[in-house]
């Protein structure tokens, strides 16, 4: 069953709280994103228990918990690459990424939960380590998406963290808390 592609521009999460998951990225310090990534990855461990529910889409607009976990893993990988570009190139333009096409091509619905769990934790750890290494004026380095959205490393970090937090909400129904240790 195909999911209707999400064509929303989610950059608004930098300006106001998300009414669905509850995360207010304005209250997040970019320096806390690394710890938030680690906490989020740990929370996916419970989601990725190999139970019948992990494979089920609750409705036609949402992926299964396994598919969301695959997506979050791939977001971590993609943002690690993009962060590296921002830190090493002058105002890089990011290649477009079609998350819905990736889900089909990579067969998210057929991946093994234990493998996805390990890959998600590893990808979150690599990205968190990369953010741990950011300091000083590096937080102001720019980068752009192919749709024209512009970020600094600081806004990129705050924008990024909404994605895994929101998708954890999608599968658990638990709204975000602002404490970096608990997301």
Beta strands, then each sheet from edge to edge (+ up, - down):
strand 1: 92-93
strand 2: 142-144
strand 3: 150-152
sheet 1: 1+ 2+ 3-
end
